[in-house]
Amino acid sequence: MELRVAKTAGFCFGVARALDMVEACAAEPDKTYHTLGPIIHNKHVVDELAQRGISPVDAVDMVGQSENLIVRTHGVGKSVYDEMESRGIGVVDVTCPFVKKIHNIVEKHHREGYAIVIVGDKNHPEVRGINGWCENAAVILATEEEAKKAKFGEKPVCVVSQTTFVQNIFKKIVFFLKKTCNDIVIFDTICSATEERQKEAYELAKASDVMLVLGGRNSSNTQKLYSICKSVCDNTFLLEHIGELDSACNFDSKKVGITAGASTPAVIIKEAICKMENFESFESLVEESLKTLNTGDVVKGTVIEVRPNEVIVDLGAKQDGFIPAAEISDDPMVTTSDVVKPGDEIEVFVVRVNDADGNIILSKRKLDSAKTWENVKKAFEDGTVLEGKVTETVNKGMIVVYKGYKVFVPESQASERRMSDLSGFVGKVVAFKIIDINDRRKRLVGSVRAVLEAQRKELEEKFWADAAVGNIYTGVVKSLTNFGAFVDIGGVDGLVHISELSWSHIKHPSEVLSEGDSIQVYIKDINEETKKISLGFKKAEDNPWEIVKSKIEVGGTTTVKIVRIMPYGAFAEIIPGVDGLIHISQIANRRIDKPQDELSLGQEVEVKVTDIDWDNKKIALSIRALIQPEEEQAEASVSAVSAEEPAAELEAEEAPVEEVPAEETATEE
């Protein structure tokens, strides 16, 4: 017998997501939960949940106010949500996201005046739920004949489909509607997983002598799989579990295919596989090998040959086993020769005892993966820190790969502070802890933040043990605010006030620092009660008032730049950070009304230092003090020349002076 199992068999995304959410509800002992109808169309799952206290109810009014109601994967109409809200019932909505998308489409287009067409089974709960988002006014079509009879008047038409409907029937109905409706919008809302499952089942059934379809008889998608398989394989059986199969069936030398509906648990599929593999007689197994090998066995063997695309292993059986290159390691960059060499004894997982060519297919990767999973579970229990590479960002988080396993790290757990853009982590190796694990679905949730917080706590304890005023640290600027900069000095943050960032006046810390800068700071003050730390950044040797002492003295002269003009004078920059005042009376050797009459911003002038008050940081400057001595010197030169020249020459050079009338003199004055 040759057994082939469809890759797409079993739980779809929506069902897996719903059961994970219900599992979380079942773990809350102090709350009572019910499902509105069976959570999925599978009696095995429904019965198991009922044993754990989560039983289905048929109507909202069967649930008390202190209880909670789980809206199942098929979804419900808007009126049901309204009723639950009016009754004050706690709601857990596990509606499949793909179904929820259809609700939104229908509600929007119904509000815009479209006639709604739902392609699907009118009695299916998913279709009833969709219809509830257009006030139950939808036209529901399941066949092309029904489409031919449908009437829409002058309204534009919006077409959606039940997610588990048969794709080719949907296409036939849509083809007809396109010809009869002038204004039509079509949304192919058949779940891609459903379409893929149906295609694979069709191909598998076509190549099989016997086809087994596993799933609940009340499951729409399982019934459709059965119909599809039956159309190409007469020996197709619909089974809720493998125990329904007649034990007298003989499958010797036959090709048997197995598929399963979207709501069929893995345990039922696995049970079917195990039973079918045991249909072979003991005699045929003896002929097959010298020792019994079964799919799922873990065995030891010796490497005979290492090839680029496979590794051949002696298992002590009639036939050797083959490890395909893809089954050597989770790392795609690793080659077969990197992992094993001839003569190595290795432990492997038996993937398949008999493939189409009669080979024994093995996997080292699967076994390593199983061991890694056990290590991951232990790390979860012990709180062990693991390391992995960030490979991609996803909605609301990022993926870290640890030895082949994908670990989802939510935004809130990616860093010590919440970040919406995680693209900067891609390609980096990060340390993380496992904070949640789903053993059944092999899903992991990790936290980088938990590791950082633990490291920070350790650093904090070390810091406070040695912290003292005056201690010097090299820190990293974490954030900037209007009033200063927060600096990480080894597990704790301290504040450098804006006044401590520069000896000159600045409006914002960003004029001096940027986030991520490494700077040297010292502790100015510690409040041990509030754990607040004030840090100093300015160095005494950089104080411009100390620097300027070596550059100026009273009575000396210097060149300055006008930086501020006030009604009473002008401030001039001597060196950056130190200004002196030129009082209005010291700007010119005559009386002026405004400093602007003689000076302008940015102008450079030479001044005399007339006074310095180092304690109060005041320096008096004067332009006038330099002008007066120059004029006095000029007058003295003129007097000296006059004394030497003959009186007659002076008299000859003098010009007659006309008298100015008294009234004109007064006017000029």
MOMOBEL-V619419 format. One record per residue. N is the residue number from 1. RES is the residue in one letter. SS is DSSP state (a for helix, b for strand, c for the rest). PHI is phi in degrees with one decimal (NA if undefined). PSI is psi in radians with two decimals (NA if undefined). Layout:
n=(N;N)
res=(RES;RES)
ss=(SS;SS)
phi=(PHI;PHI)
psi=(PSI;PSI)
This chain:
n=(1;2;3;4;5;6;7;8;9;10;11;12;13;14;15;16;17;18;19;20;21;22;23;24;25;26;27;28;29;30;31;32;33;34;35;36;37;38;39;40;41;42;43;44;45;46;47;48;49;50;51;52;53;54;55;56;57;58;59;60;61;62;63;64;65;66;67;68;69;70;71;72;73;74;75;76;77;78;79;80;81;82;83;84;85;86;87;88;89;90;91;92;93;94;95;96;97;98;99;100;101;102;103;104;105;106;107;108;109;110;111;112;113;114;115;116;117;118;119;120;121;122;123;124;125;126;127;128;129;130;131;132;133;134;135;136;137;138;139;140;141;142;143;144;145;146;147;148;149;150;151;152;153;154;155;156;157;158;159;160;161;162;163;164;165;166;167;168;169;170;171;172;173;174;175;176;177;178;179;180;181;182;183;184;185;186;187;188;189;190;191;192;193;194;195;196;197;198;199;200;201;202;203;204;205;206;207;208;209;210;211;212;213;214;215;216;217;218;219;220;221;222;223;224;225;226;227;228;229;230;231;232;233;234;235;236;237;238;239;240;241;242;243;244;245;246;247;248;249;250;251;252;253;254;255;256;257;258;259;260;261;262;263;264;265;266;267;268;269;270;271;272;273;274;275;276;277;278;279;280;281;282;283;284;285;286;287;288;289;290;291;292;293;294;295;296;297;298;299;300;301;302;303;304;305;306;307;308;309;310;311;312;313;314;315;316;317;318;319;320;321;322;323;324;325;326;327;328;329;330;331;332;333;334;335;336;337;338;339;340;341;342;343;344;345;346;347;348;349;350;351;352;353;354;355;356;357;358;359;360;361;362;363;364;365;366;367;368;369;370;371;372;373;374;375;376;377;378;379;380;381;382;383;384;385;386;387;388;389;390;391;392;393;394;395;396;397;398;399;400;401;402;403;404;405;406;407;408;409;410;411;412;413;414;415;416;417;418;419;420;421;422;423;424;425;426;427;428;429;430;431;432;433;434;435;436;437;438;439;440;441;442;443;444;445;446;447;448;449;450;451;452;453;454;455;456;457;458;459;460;461;462;463;464;465;466;467;468;469;470;471;472;473;474;475;476;477;478;479;480;481;482;483;484;485;486;487;488;489;490;491;492;493;494;495;496;497;498;499;500;501;502;503;504;505;506;507;508;509;510;511;512;513;514;515;516;517;518;519;520;521;522;523;524;525;526;527;528;529;530;531;532;533;534;535;536;537;538;539;540;541;542;543;544;545;546;547;548;549;550;551;552;553;554;555;556;557;558;559;560;561;562;563;564;565;566;567;568;569;570;571;572;573;574;575;576;577;578;579;580;581;582;583;584;585;586;587;588;589;590;591;592;593;594;595;596;597;598;599;600;601;602;603;604;605;606;607;608;609;610;611;612;613;614;615;616;617;618;619;620;621;622;623;624;625;626;627;628;629;630;631;632;633;634;635;636;637;638;639;640;641;642;643;644;645;646;647;648;649;650;651;652;653;654;655;656;657;658;659;660;661;662;663;664;665;666;667;668;669)
res=(M;E;L;R;V;A;K;T;A;G;F;C;F;G;V;A;R;A;L;D;M;V;E;A;C;A;A;E;P;D;K;T;Y;H;T;L;G;P;I;I;H;N;K;H;V;V;D;E;L;A;Q;R;G;I;S;P;V;D;A;V;D;M;V;G;Q;S;E;N;L;I;V;R;T;H;G;V;G;K;S;V;Y;D;E;M;E;S;R;G;I;G;V;V;D;V;T;C;P;F;V;K;K;I;H;N;I;V;E;K;H;H;R;E;G;Y;A;I;V;I;V;G;D;K;N;H;P;E;V;R;G;I;N;G;W;C;E;N;A;A;V;I;L;A;T;E;E;E;A;K;K;A;K;F;G;E;K;P;V;C;V;V;S;Q;T;T;F;V;Q;N;I;F;K;K;I;V;F;F;L;K;K;T;C;N;D;I;V;I;F;D;T;I;C;S;A;T;E;E;R;Q;K;E;A;Y;E;L;A;K;A;S;D;V;M;L;V;L;G;G;R;N;S;S;N;T;Q;K;L;Y;S;I;C;K;S;V;C;D;N;T;F;L;L;E;H;I;G;E;L;D;S;A;C;N;F;D;S;K;K;V;G;I;T;A;G;A;S;T;P;A;V;I;I;K;E;A;I;C;K;M;E;N;F;E;S;F;E;S;L;V;E;E;S;L;K;T;L;N;T;G;D;V;V;K;G;T;V;I;E;V;R;P;N;E;V;I;V;D;L;G;A;K;Q;D;G;F;I;P;A;A;E;I;S;D;D;P;M;V;T;T;S;D;V;V;K;P;G;D;E;I;E;V;F;V;V;R;V;N;D;A;D;G;N;I;I;L;S;K;R;K;L;D;S;A;K;T;W;E;N;V;K;K;A;F;E;D;G;T;V;L;E;G;K;V;T;E;T;V;N;K;G;M;I;V;V;Y;K;G;Y;K;V;F;V;P;E;S;Q;A;S;E;R;R;M;S;D;L;S;G;F;V;G;K;V;V;A;F;K;I;I;D;I;N;D;R;R;K;R;L;V;G;S;V;R;A;V;L;E;A;Q;R;K;E;L;E;E;K;F;W;A;D;A;A;V;G;N;I;Y;T;G;V;V;K;S;L;T;N;F;G;A;F;V;D;I;G;G;V;D;G;L;V;H;I;S;E;L;S;W;S;H;I;K;H;P;S;E;V;L;S;E;G;D;S;I;Q;V;Y;I;K;D;I;N;E;E;T;K;K;I;S;L;G;F;K;K;A;E;D;N;P;W;E;I;V;K;S;K;I;E;V;G;G;T;T;T;V;K;I;V;R;I;M;P;Y;G;A;F;A;E;I;I;P;G;V;D;G;L;I;H;I;S;Q;I;A;N;R;R;I;D;K;P;Q;D;E;L;S;L;G;Q;E;V;E;V;K;V;T;D;I;D;W;D;N;K;K;I;A;L;S;I;R;A;L;I;Q;P;E;E;E;Q;A;E;A;S;V;S;A;V;S;A;E;E;P;A;A;E;L;E;A;E;E;A;P;V;E;E;V;P;A;E;E;T;A;T;E;E)
ss=(c;b;b;b;b;c;c;c;c;c;c;c;a;a;a;a;a;a;a;a;a;a;a;a;a;a;c;c;c;c;c;c;b;b;b;b;c;c;c;c;c;c;a;a;a;a;a;a;a;a;a;c;c;c;b;b;b;c;c;a;a;a;c;c;c;c;c;b;b;b;b;c;c;c;c;c;c;a;a;a;a;a;a;a;a;a;a;c;c;b;b;b;b;c;c;c;a;a;a;a;a;a;a;a;a;a;a;a;a;a;a;c;c;c;b;b;b;b;b;c;c;c;c;c;a;a;a;a;a;a;a;c;c;c;c;c;c;c;b;b;b;c;c;a;a;a;a;a;a;c;c;c;c;c;c;c;b;b;b;b;b;c;c;c;c;c;a;a;a;a;a;a;a;a;a;a;a;a;a;a;c;c;c;b;b;b;c;c;c;c;c;a;a;a;a;a;a;a;a;a;a;a;a;a;a;a;c;c;c;b;b;b;b;b;c;c;c;c;c;a;a;a;a;a;a;a;a;a;a;a;c;c;c;c;c;b;b;b;b;c;c;a;a;a;c;c;c;c;c;c;c;c;c;c;b;b;b;b;b;b;c;c;c;c;c;a;a;a;a;a;a;a;a;a;a;a;a;c;c;c;c;a;a;a;a;a;a;a;c;c;c;c;c;c;c;c;c;b;b;b;b;b;b;b;b;b;c;c;c;b;b;b;b;b;c;c;c;c;c;c;b;b;b;b;a;a;a;c;c;c;c;c;c;c;c;a;a;a;a;c;c;c;c;c;b;b;b;b;b;b;b;b;c;c;c;c;c;c;c;b;b;b;b;a;a;a;a;a;a;a;a;a;a;a;a;a;a;a;a;a;a;a;c;c;c;b;b;b;b;b;b;b;b;b;c;c;b;b;b;b;b;b;c;c;b;b;b;b;b;b;a;a;a;c;c;c;c;c;c;c;c;c;a;a;a;c;c;c;b;b;b;b;b;b;b;b;b;b;c;c;c;c;b;b;b;b;b;a;a;a;a;a;a;a;a;a;a;a;a;a;a;a;a;a;a;a;c;c;c;c;c;b;b;b;b;b;b;b;b;b;b;c;c;b;b;b;b;b;c;c;c;c;b;b;b;b;b;a;a;a;c;c;c;c;c;c;c;c;a;a;a;c;c;c;c;c;c;b;b;b;b;b;b;b;b;b;b;c;c;c;c;b;b;b;b;b;c;c;c;a;a;a;c;a;a;a;a;a;c;c;c;c;c;c;c;c;b;b;b;b;b;b;b;b;b;b;c;c;b;b;b;b;b;b;b;c;c;b;b;b;b;b;b;a;a;a;c;c;c;c;c;c;c;c;a;a;a;c;c;c;c;c;c;b;b;b;b;b;b;b;b;b;b;c;c;c;c;b;b;b;b;b;c;a;a;a;a;a;a;a;a;a;a;a;a;a;a;a;a;a;a;a;a;a;c;c;a;a;a;a;a;a;a;c;c;c;c;c;c;c;c;a;a;a;a;a;a;a;c)
phi=(NA;-110.6;-109.5;-128.7;-115.1;-63.0;-63.6;-89.6;-64.8;103.7;-51.5;-87.4;-57.4;-63.4;-68.8;-60.1;-61.9;-62.7;-68.9;-61.7;-67.9;-69.1;-57.0;-64.0;-66.1;-64.0;-81.0;-97.4;-70.7;-92.7;-123.4;-108.6;-123.4;-130.7;-107.1;-82.5;85.0;-59.4;-58.7;-144.3;-84.7;-151.6;-61.8;-58.0;-68.8;-61.9;-65.2;-63.1;-67.4;-62.1;-65.0;-95.8;97.8;-110.7;-107.5;-79.1;-126.5;-91.6;-147.1;-63.2;-72.2;-88.0;-110.8;-76.5;-65.0;-85.0;-102.8;-125.5;-119.7;-99.0;-80.3;-73.4;-59.2;-69.8;81.1;-137.3;-76.1;-61.7;-63.6;-69.2;-61.6;-61.9;-66.1;-62.9;-66.5;-66.5;-87.3;70.3;-86.6;-69.0;-121.5;-117.9;-97.3;-109.0;-52.8;-56.1;-55.8;-71.2;-71.3;-59.3;-62.0;-64.9;-54.8;-64.9;-62.5;-64.6;-60.8;-62.5;-72.9;-64.4;-64.6;-87.4;95.4;-80.4;-80.3;-97.6;-116.2;-110.8;-88.2;167.3;-86.7;-62.5;-93.1;-76.2;-59.5;-64.3;-67.6;-62.1;-64.9;-61.1;-61.3;-70.4;-100.7;-133.8;58.7;56.5;-103.8;-73.6;-92.6;-106.9;-121.5;-118.8;-139.0;-67.5;-63.6;-64.8;-63.3;-66.6;-91.5;-70.8;-124.2;-125.2;65.4;-93.8;-69.7;-68.1;-118.0;-116.4;-111.6;-129.1;-133.9;-58.8;-62.7;-105.5;-74.5;-73.3;-61.8;-68.8;-69.8;-58.2;-64.0;-65.3;-64.6;-63.6;-59.9;-70.4;-62.4;-62.2;-79.2;-103.4;-111.6;-76.2;-121.1;-141.1;-118.9;-121.7;-117.2;-79.4;-99.4;-66.9;-59.2;-59.9;-66.3;-65.5;-61.3;-64.6;-62.2;-67.0;-63.9;-65.5;-62.8;-62.4;-65.7;-67.4;-65.7;-63.7;-97.3;-115.4;-85.0;-133.9;-127.1;-108.9;-111.2;-100.3;157.5;-67.4;-70.4;-93.8;-89.5;-60.9;-69.1;-68.0;-61.0;-68.2;-61.0;-62.2;-63.3;-63.1;-66.9;-63.3;-68.0;-123.8;-139.0;-61.0;-86.8;-105.8;-118.3;-100.4;-127.5;-77.3;-155.6;-64.9;-64.5;-77.3;-76.9;-61.7;-65.7;-81.8;-62.0;-113.1;-113.3;-57.7;60.7;-114.6;-93.8;-114.9;-110.7;-128.3;-134.0;-151.6;-70.2;-67.4;-110.1;-96.6;-64.7;-61.5;-64.1;-70.2;-65.8;-63.6;-60.9;-66.3;-61.9;-61.0;-67.9;-65.2;-66.4;-86.4;-69.8;-69.9;-76.2;-63.1;-62.7;-67.6;-69.5;-64.1;-65.2;-70.1;-154.9;-83.6;-137.2;-72.7;-125.1;-130.0;-56.9;99.4;-69.3;-112.3;-132.7;-105.2;-152.0;-114.3;-70.0;-93.9;-147.4;-115.8;-113.5;-60.8;-105.1;-166.6;-125.6;-98.8;-126.0;-83.8;-104.1;76.9;-107.2;-62.1;-117.1;-79.3;-99.0;-123.3;-106.4;-61.3;-54.2;-68.2;-101.3;-80.6;-152.2;-76.1;-84.8;-67.0;-84.3;-85.0;-98.6;-60.1;-71.4;-70.8;-101.2;-134.8;-142.1;-53.4;98.2;-67.5;-93.5;-130.2;-101.6;-135.3;-103.8;-83.4;-78.8;-153.7;-78.3;-132.7;-95.5;-59.8;-97.0;78.6;-93.3;-105.9;-95.8;-119.2;-145.2;-85.9;-60.8;-62.4;-67.9;-60.1;-63.5;-64.2;-66.0;-61.1;-61.1;-63.4;-65.9;-64.1;-62.6;-66.2;-63.3;-63.8;-68.3;-90.1;74.8;-68.3;-84.8;-114.2;-128.3;-154.9;-98.8;-76.7;-102.4;-165.7;-102.6;-131.1;-58.5;66.1;172.9;-144.8;-108.6;-111.3;-98.9;-121.1;48.5;92.4;-96.9;-87.0;-115.9;-84.2;-113.1;-64.0;-50.6;-67.6;-112.0;-84.3;-155.9;-69.2;-121.7;-62.2;-129.1;-89.3;-109.1;-104.3;-59.9;-67.0;-84.5;-59.2;92.3;-93.1;-90.7;-124.9;-92.1;-152.5;-119.0;-79.6;-110.4;-154.7;-144.1;-115.1;-65.3;-70.1;-95.0;54.6;-113.2;-127.6;-121.9;-119.2;-139.1;-77.3;-58.3;-60.6;-68.7;-62.6;-66.5;-65.8;-63.5;-65.6;-63.5;-63.9;-66.0;-60.1;-60.7;-66.4;-63.1;-66.7;-69.2;-115.6;-63.8;-158.3;-59.3;99.5;-60.3;-104.4;-134.5;-100.1;-118.7;-118.6;-68.7;-90.0;-157.6;-117.6;-128.1;-63.3;-103.2;160.8;-127.3;-93.0;-123.4;-81.5;-112.3;108.1;96.6;-132.5;-106.5;-121.3;-107.5;-98.2;-64.2;-56.7;-70.3;-95.5;-86.0;-151.7;-74.0;-98.4;-73.3;-127.6;-91.4;-151.2;-56.9;-64.2;-71.2;-116.7;-127.5;-131.4;-59.5;95.7;-64.1;-97.3;-134.1;-98.6;-133.0;-137.8;-79.3;-92.6;-156.3;-130.8;-109.6;-68.9;-71.9;-91.4;61.2;-98.1;-124.1;-99.1;-113.5;-107.1;-128.3;-67.5;-102.0;-59.9;-69.7;-93.2;-63.2;-61.1;-71.4;-78.2;-65.3;-69.6;-61.0;-87.0;-109.2;-134.5;-153.1;-62.4;95.9;-82.8;-118.5;-158.5;-99.0;-127.1;-119.4;-70.9;-117.0;-155.2;-118.3;-119.2;-59.7;-97.1;161.0;-133.0;-94.4;-124.1;-81.2;-85.0;-138.3;-52.8;100.4;-129.5;-115.1;-118.4;-104.6;-99.8;-63.6;-54.6;-74.0;-108.6;-84.7;-139.8;-92.4;-144.0;-76.2;-123.8;-81.6;-139.8;-58.9;-62.0;-67.2;-117.7;-126.1;-140.3;-60.9;87.6;-69.9;-100.2;-136.3;-95.1;-134.3;-110.4;-80.9;-101.2;-161.8;-135.4;-116.2;-64.0;-62.8;-98.5;55.3;-129.4;-129.4;-100.0;-122.6;-147.1;-86.3;-58.1;-63.0;-88.1;-73.0;-60.6;-61.6;-64.5;-66.4;-63.3;-66.6;-64.4;-63.6;-64.4;-65.7;-62.5;-63.3;-65.4;-64.8;-62.3;-68.7;-86.1;-76.7;-63.3;-64.3;-66.6;-65.4;-63.0;-66.2;-65.6;-82.5;-69.9;-97.1;-63.3;-108.0;-83.7;-78.9;-98.4;-55.8;-59.8;-67.5;-69.8;-60.9;-63.1;-64.6;-63.4;-69.4)
psi=(2.39;2.11;2.25;2.33;2.32;2.35;-0.53;0.07;2.44;-2.92;2.34;3.08;-0.81;-0.72;-0.78;-0.76;-0.77;-0.77;-0.58;-0.74;-0.67;-0.65;-0.72;-0.66;-0.72;-0.41;-0.07;1.75;-0.38;0.08;2.63;2.25;2.54;2.76;2.47;1.58;2.99;2.36;-0.69;2.91;1.21;1.97;-0.64;-0.83;-0.76;-0.75;-0.71;-0.72;-0.65;-0.66;-0.42;0.14;0.05;1.69;2.66;2.61;2.75;-0.35;2.75;-0.63;-0.03;-0.01;2.31;2.86;-0.51;-0.02;3.04;2.56;2.29;2.08;2.11;3.07;-0.53;-0.33;2.90;2.95;2.93;-0.63;-0.51;-0.72;-0.72;-0.72;-0.74;-0.69;-0.73;-0.51;-0.12;0.54;2.41;2.36;2.31;1.96;1.90;0.39;2.35;2.31;-0.54;-0.60;-0.72;-0.62;-0.69;-0.71;-0.80;-0.71;-0.84;-0.80;-0.78;-0.86;-0.55;-0.72;-0.52;0.07;0.21;2.58;2.30;2.27;2.18;2.07;1.98;-3.02;2.06;-0.37;-0.07;2.39;-0.55;-0.74;-0.71;-0.68;-0.76;-0.75;-0.47;-0.12;0.11;0.59;0.60;0.58;0.13;2.64;2.14;2.14;2.33;-0.24;2.87;-0.57;-0.71;-0.64;-0.63;-0.45;-0.18;2.47;2.36;-0.05;-2.45;-0.02;2.54;2.71;2.37;2.15;2.26;3.02;2.62;2.38;-0.44;0.28;2.77;2.22;-0.78;-0.56;-0.70;-0.77;-0.66;-0.75;-0.78;-0.67;-0.72;-0.75;-0.61;-0.57;-0.45;-0.25;2.28;-0.71;1.80;2.39;2.36;2.25;1.93;1.60;0.29;2.23;2.33;-0.58;-0.63;-0.81;-0.76;-0.72;-0.75;-0.71;-0.78;-0.70;-0.70;-0.84;-0.69;-0.73;-0.66;-0.53;0.13;2.68;-0.57;2.41;2.22;2.16;2.01;2.33;2.95;2.48;-0.34;0.15;2.11;-0.81;-0.54;-0.73;-0.69;-0.68;-0.71;-0.78;-0.74;-0.82;-0.70;-0.52;-0.35;-0.14;1.90;-0.65;1.07;2.29;2.35;2.03;2.35;-0.51;2.80;-0.34;-0.32;-0.22;2.31;2.13;-0.26;-0.12;2.42;2.06;0.29;2.34;0.42;2.68;2.08;2.25;2.54;2.28;2.99;2.65;2.93;-0.28;0.39;2.11;2.66;-0.55;-0.61;-0.68;-0.77;-0.71;-0.70;-0.74;-0.80;-0.75;-0.72;-0.66;-0.48;0.03;-0.39;2.53;2.80;-0.62;-0.73;-0.56;-0.63;-0.74;-0.57;-0.67;2.87;-0.32;2.65;2.19;2.38;2.64;2.27;-0.17;2.65;2.07;2.83;2.57;3.04;2.31;2.14;-0.79;2.48;2.03;2.85;-0.59;-0.08;2.88;2.29;2.29;2.30;2.05;0.03;0.31;3.09;-0.61;2.66;2.79;2.73;2.28;1.90;2.63;-0.63;-0.30;0.18;-0.78;2.76;-0.33;1.99;-0.28;-0.20;2.39;2.92;-0.71;-0.32;-0.43;-0.78;2.87;2.76;2.37;-0.28;2.42;2.17;2.73;2.32;2.84;2.32;1.91;-0.78;2.29;-0.68;1.91;-2.97;-0.49;0.11;0.37;2.88;2.00;2.26;2.89;2.18;-0.58;-0.76;-0.72;-0.77;-0.68;-0.71;-0.73;-0.71;-0.71;-0.71;-0.69;-0.65;-0.76;-0.70;-0.68;-0.64;-0.78;-0.67;-0.23;0.46;2.48;2.26;2.92;2.45;2.91;2.38;2.09;-0.45;2.81;2.53;3.12;2.09;0.45;-2.84;2.84;2.20;2.25;2.17;1.86;0.82;-0.27;2.37;2.26;2.12;2.18;1.92;2.78;-0.78;-0.26;0.11;-0.37;3.02;-0.46;2.54;2.35;2.31;-0.43;1.89;0.14;-0.46;-0.27;-0.36;2.26;-0.18;2.62;2.22;2.63;2.44;2.89;2.57;2.15;-0.22;2.53;2.36;1.75;-0.61;-0.75;-0.02;0.82;2.45;2.47;2.26;2.94;2.04;-0.62;-0.69;-0.67;-0.79;-0.71;-0.67;-0.75;-0.71;-0.68;-0.72;-0.74;-0.66;-0.81;-0.73;-0.69;-0.90;-0.38;-0.49;-0.10;2.39;2.62;2.33;-0.32;2.43;2.39;2.64;2.00;3.03;2.27;2.05;-0.74;2.74;2.42;3.07;-0.46;-0.02;-2.86;2.34;2.26;2.25;2.05;0.54;1.10;-0.31;2.70;2.42;2.81;2.21;1.91;2.64;-0.55;-0.28;-0.04;-0.48;2.58;-0.38;2.89;2.27;2.68;-0.46;2.53;-0.44;-0.24;-0.32;-0.69;2.84;2.68;2.36;-0.20;2.47;2.12;2.76;2.23;2.95;2.71;2.15;-0.67;2.59;2.28;1.74;-0.43;-0.83;-0.12;0.55;2.40;2.22;2.27;2.60;2.57;-0.64;2.48;2.46;-0.64;-0.26;-0.02;2.03;-0.45;-0.46;-0.66;-0.71;-0.35;-0.53;-0.04;-0.41;2.79;2.78;2.27;-0.27;2.94;2.72;2.82;2.28;2.91;2.29;2.12;-0.32;2.36;2.20;2.91;-0.51;-0.03;-2.85;2.43;2.34;2.39;2.11;-0.92;2.81;2.15;-0.20;2.07;2.61;2.79;2.21;1.80;2.64;-0.55;-0.22;0.19;-0.66;2.95;0.36;2.97;2.29;2.68;-0.70;2.53;-0.56;-0.33;-0.42;-0.44;2.76;2.72;2.38;-0.19;2.39;2.29;2.75;2.37;2.88;2.37;2.01;-0.39;2.54;2.22;1.60;-0.63;-0.76;0.11;0.98;2.31;2.23;2.32;2.75;2.26;-0.67;-0.64;-0.44;-0.48;-0.78;-0.83;-0.61;-0.75;-0.71;-0.68;-0.67;-0.75;-0.68;-0.65;-0.73;-0.72;-0.70;-0.74;-0.71;-0.64;-0.50;-0.47;2.53;2.57;-0.57;-0.70;-0.68;-0.73;-0.65;-0.57;-0.30;2.35;2.57;2.47;2.18;2.57;2.45;2.21;2.57;-0.68;-0.59;-0.67;-0.73;-0.69;-0.77;-0.66;NA)
